[in-house]
Amino acid sequence: MLTQPAPTKKSMTEQSSSASIHRFEWLNKIGIPPALFFGFLGVVIFMMGDGLESAWLQNYFVNHGLSHTQAATIFAGYGLTVAIGSWFSGVLTEAFGPIRTMLAGTILFVIGTCLFVPSLAAGTNYHLLLLTYPLRGFAYPLFAYSFLVVIAQATPKERLGSAVGWFWFCFTGGFFVLGAYYSDVALKDLHLSYIELLWTGLIFVSTGATVVLLNFVWVRRHSPSAERPAKHAALQTLQKGLTIAFENYKIGFGGIVRIINTIAVYGFIAFMPNFMQSTVGFSQSDWLSIWGALFSTNIIANLVCGMVADRLGWRQTIMWIGGFLSALCVLGFYYVPLWLGANYYAMLGVSILFGISLAGFVPLSALMPTLAPEHKGAALSVLNLGAGLSTFIGTATVSLFFDSLGIHGIIWIYAILYAVSILLTRFMTLNDHSPRSR
């Protein structure tokens, strides 16, 4: 009689892991890789702590003695470090692994906060803030965009649009929605000062980072095949992240479209809070509510657009929901309050539509790695660089043109750029004939 060999410790561990993941198989049906579920949750918590000042810091700067141009320049410096961190996120993740890269992002946030917040508490010294606030810009790209690379590597192509939709749901939900609403509650109901509020960001960031990193430790322990690349592979990955945008013009176009995607959002941070409150007449609470509604809508639309684009076409979704509708909504953000004044519900409607339009760019995160299947990490580095440059160029546009062109001119610059994104996306064709290629 033949006897079965006793199961090894490794095989029992893998079977246990497989059984655990199988219990969450329903997550696959909605586009979330089950093994990364807690990673998505950790991204929400981390981004909430990182973005809690996004809706009010510009107005704080201006109300405490800085000019509009000085405030915009500080945000532009922040955007520059975001751009640098964004480019490194993809290549470092592919070269050295997500755990090290995301841990580096967390440490940089802690260091940046410990330098920036005391500087702000001491007063709005322009040069000191210009040195300290941008240090925080390295943090969230290394953390969140590294996780996006993992998603692209772990998700089948047929569900990739949905998976990246969930990523942007978590990213936006934490950074713009929960961060804004938490700030409103903390300032009004918990009676925290602005400085105390900024310190609480460390709690959320450290908690979110712990959740994600423990998730990856668990995945590595139960997936022995996931090994670190050799040093020569790491160097090749870093080099490819520099050259791929020039070797493949579609990847280069995709990077430009990603810059345009959120250029107005980050530009708005540098002037819109003060415009809406001091010029139009909204209260801070009303403005935080309008701003939060934009991204509350966006997180739901991210999911819908990701799933719809998997069926109707990635490029069509980017061009028309993303480029065309965003151009109209950017104009609406200026002209609607100009015509109707501090009409809360009118601005709420514009904000909701803008949230939907921004979600139209979600399939870009699926399209880019598909355009370079042999170098997904490098392609996503270009995408992430575009996301970072969006922060920098959006705010730098305000810094450069606020005095000469005013809000009116800046709004039209953004609207024209969204129209340009439609043209560029037309050239980003795939070679297959699936619905996603349209």
MOTACOR-V594877 format. One record per backbone hydrogen bond with DSSP energy under -0.5 kcal/mol. CO is the residue of the C=O (numbers start at 1). NH is the residue of the N-H. E is the energy in kcal/mol with one decimal. If there is no record, write none. Layout:
CO	NH	E
CO	NH	E
This chain:
8	12	-2.4
9	13	-2.1
10	14	-2.4
11	15	-2.5
12	16	-2.5
13	17	-2.6
14	18	-2.8
15	19	-2.5
16	20	-2.4
17	21	-2.6
18	22	-2.3
19	23	-1.3
21	24	-1.5
22	25	-1.7
24	27	-2.0
25	28	-1.2
25	29	-0.8
26	30	-0.7
27	30	-0.9
27	32	-2.5
28	31	-1.2
31	33	-0.6
33	36	-2.1
34	37	-1.5
36	39	-0.5
36	40	-1.8
37	41	-1.6
38	42	-2.3
39	43	-1.9
40	44	-1.6
41	45	-1.7
42	46	-2.7
43	47	-2.7
44	48	-1.7
45	49	-1.6
46	50	-1.8
47	51	-2.1
51	54	-1.6
53	56	-1.3
53	57	-2.4
56	60	-2.0
57	61	-2.6
58	62	-2.2
59	63	-2.5
60	64	-1.0
61	64	-0.7
61	66	-2.2
62	65	-1.3
67	71	-2.5
68	72	-2.5
69	73	-2.2
70	74	-2.0
71	75	-2.0
72	76	-2.1
73	77	-2.3
74	78	-2.0
75	79	-2.6
76	80	-2.0
77	81	-1.7
78	82	-2.1
79	83	-2.2
79	392	-0.7
80	84	-2.0
81	85	-2.6
82	86	-2.4
83	87	-2.1
84	88	-2.1
85	89	-1.4
86	90	-0.9
87	91	-1.0
88	92	-2.7
89	93	-1.7
90	94	-2.2
91	95	-1.9
92	96	-3.4
92	97	-0.6
93	97	-1.4
97	101	-1.5
98	102	-2.8
99	103	-2.1
100	104	-2.0
101	105	-1.7
102	106	-2.0
103	107	-2.3
104	108	-2.2
105	109	-1.7
106	110	-2.0
107	111	-2.5
108	112	-2.6
109	113	-2.7
110	114	-2.3
111	115	-1.0
112	116	-2.8
113	117	-2.2
115	119	-1.0
116	120	-2.5
117	121	-2.5
118	122	-1.5
120	123	-1.2
123	125	-1.9
124	126	-0.8
125	129	-2.7
126	130	-2.2
127	131	-1.0
128	132	-2.0
129	133	-2.2
132	135	-1.0
132	136	-0.5
133	136	-1.5
134	137	-1.4
135	138	-0.9
136	139	-1.3
136	140	-0.6
137	141	-0.6
138	142	-1.3
139	143	-1.7
140	144	-2.9
140	145	-0.7
141	145	-1.1
141	146	-0.7
143	147	-1.2
144	148	-1.4
145	149	-1.5
146	150	-1.6
147	151	-2.1
148	152	-2.2
149	153	-1.8
150	154	-1.9
151	155	-1.6
156	159	-1.7
156	160	-0.5
157	160	-1.1
157	161	-0.5
159	163	-2.2
160	164	-2.6
161	165	-1.5
162	166	-1.9
163	167	-1.8
164	168	-2.5
165	169	-1.8
166	170	-2.3
167	171	-3.0
168	172	-2.5
169	173	-2.1
170	174	-2.0
171	175	-2.7
172	176	-2.0
172	177	-1.6
173	178	-3.4
174	179	-1.3
176	180	-0.5
177	181	-2.7
178	182	-2.6
179	183	-1.9
180	184	-2.0
181	185	-2.3
182	186	-3.1
183	187	-2.4
184	188	-2.3
185	189	-2.2
185	190	-2.0
186	192	-2.8
193	197	-2.4
194	198	-1.9
195	199	-1.8
196	200	-1.5
197	201	-0.6
198	201	-1.1
199	202	-1.6
200	203	-1.0
200	204	-1.3
201	205	-2.5
202	206	-2.3
203	207	-2.0
204	208	-2.8
205	209	-2.4
206	210	-1.9
207	211	-2.1
208	212	-2.2
209	213	-2.7
210	214	-2.2
211	215	-1.7
212	216	-2.2
213	217	-2.2
214	218	-2.2
215	219	-2.2
216	220	-2.8
217	221	-2.2
218	222	-1.8
219	223	-0.8
220	223	-0.5
223	226	-2.1
225	227	-1.4
230	234	-2.0
231	235	-2.3
232	236	-2.0
233	237	-2.2
234	238	-2.2
235	239	-2.2
236	240	-2.6
237	241	-2.0
238	242	-0.6
239	242	-1.1
239	243	-1.6
240	244	-2.4
243	246	-1.4
243	247	-2.0
244	248	-2.3
247	249	-0.5
248	251	-0.9
248	252	-1.7
249	253	-2.6
250	254	-2.2
251	255	-2.0
252	256	-1.7
253	257	-2.6
254	258	-2.2
255	259	-1.6
256	260	-2.0
257	261	-2.1
258	262	-0.9
260	263	-1.1
260	264	-0.5
262	266	-2.1
263	267	-1.7
264	268	-2.9
265	269	-1.4
266	270	-0.7
267	270	-1.0
268	271	-1.5
268	272	-2.9
268	273	-0.6
271	275	-1.9
272	276	-3.0
273	277	-1.8
274	278	-2.8
274	279	-0.9
275	279	-1.1
275	280	-2.5
276	281	-0.9
276	282	-2.6
283	287	-2.5
284	288	-2.7
285	289	-2.0
286	290	-2.5
287	291	-3.1
288	292	-2.5
289	293	-2.1
290	294	-1.6
291	295	-1.2
292	296	-2.2
293	297	-2.3
294	298	-1.7
295	299	-2.2
296	300	-1.0
297	301	-2.7
298	302	-2.6
299	303	-1.0
300	304	-2.0
301	305	-3.3
302	306	-2.0
303	307	-2.2
304	308	-3.0
305	309	-2.6
306	310	-1.1
307	311	-0.5
308	311	-1.3
308	312	-3.0
309	313	-1.9
313	317	-1.4
314	318	-2.1
315	319	-2.7
316	320	-2.2
316	321	-0.6
317	321	-1.1
317	322	-1.7
318	323	-2.3
319	324	-2.0
320	325	-1.5
322	326	-1.4
323	327	-1.8
324	328	-1.6
325	329	-2.2
326	330	-2.5
327	331	-1.6
328	332	-1.9
329	333	-1.8
330	334	-0.7
331	334	-0.9
331	335	-2.8
332	336	-1.8
334	338	-1.2
335	339	-2.3
336	340	-3.0
337	341	-1.9
341	343	-2.5
342	344	-1.0
343	347	-2.2
344	348	-2.1
345	349	-1.9
346	350	-1.9
347	351	-2.6
348	352	-2.3
349	353	-2.2
350	354	-2.3
351	355	-2.0
352	356	-1.8
353	357	-2.5
354	358	-2.3
355	359	-1.0
356	360	-0.6
357	360	-1.2
358	361	-1.5
359	362	-1.8
361	364	-1.9
362	365	-2.0
363	366	-1.0
363	367	-2.8
364	368	-2.4
366	370	-1.1
367	371	-1.6
368	371	-0.5
368	372	-0.7
369	372	-0.5
370	373	-0.6
372	375	-1.8
373	376	-0.5
375	379	-2.5
376	380	-2.6
377	381	-1.5
378	382	-1.6
379	383	-1.9
380	384	-3.1
381	385	-2.7
382	386	-2.3
383	387	-1.9
384	388	-2.4
385	389	-3.2
386	390	-1.8
387	391	-1.1
388	83	-0.6
388	392	-1.8
389	393	-3.7
390	394	-2.1
391	395	-1.7
392	396	-3.0
393	397	-2.2
394	398	-0.9
395	399	-2.2
396	400	-2.7
397	401	-2.3
398	402	-2.1
401	405	-2.9
401	406	-1.3
402	406	-0.7
405	409	-1.3
406	410	-1.9
407	411	-2.6
408	412	-1.6
409	413	-1.9
410	414	-2.1
411	415	-2.2
412	416	-2.3
413	417	-2.0
414	418	-1.9
415	419	-1.5
416	420	-1.9
417	421	-1.7
418	422	-0.9
419	422	-0.6
419	423	-1.1
420	424	-2.1
421	425	-2.1
422	426	-1.2
423	427	-0.5
424	427	-1.2
425	428	-1.5
427	429	-1.5
434	437	-1.7
435	438	-1.3
436	314	-1.9
436	315	-0.6
